[in-house]
């Protein structure tokens, strides 16, 4: 099953390319501001659309709603983990146990060679975001790729990626204590 994580603006060229790859069965929306034309892609491919209940207003056409702060398997091979912070309904999606689609919650910094979170683009709650990243680190998901909505992506071993996530949480904690 092909997945579309977040959505670009509608483009017949993109839709045709997706069609040539077998279409899309599920549209996974990481948060409210990356919905774009998800409804048009979902209609074109008769795809199910997933979003967290706290960001549902941005996608009233969604067919499937995640609730609460607990991780959940949405479909075989896709785990959703709520990470409220950037928006109240932000989620990351772990696909096939390796690929972590992070929306606007995490990204790789080439300059710092580390995972980063964006406190200046945290529209809901920075403290909740920090707590959600801590829970994500504690979950030990075993991902090997970080695929963000903005920023750089990163690939490494599960051990290396876990270390980077643990270090991010430690840096944020240290910064919070020094304020």
ABEGO torsion letter per residue (X at the ends): XBBBBEBBBBBAAAAAAAAAAGEBABBBBABAAAAEAAAAAAAAAGBBBBBBAAAAAABAABABBBBEABBBBABBGBBBBBBBGABAABBBBBBGGABBBAEAABBBBAAAGBBBBBAAABAABAAAAAAAAAAAAAAGAGBABBBBABEBBBBBBAAAAAAAAAAAAAAAAAAAAAX
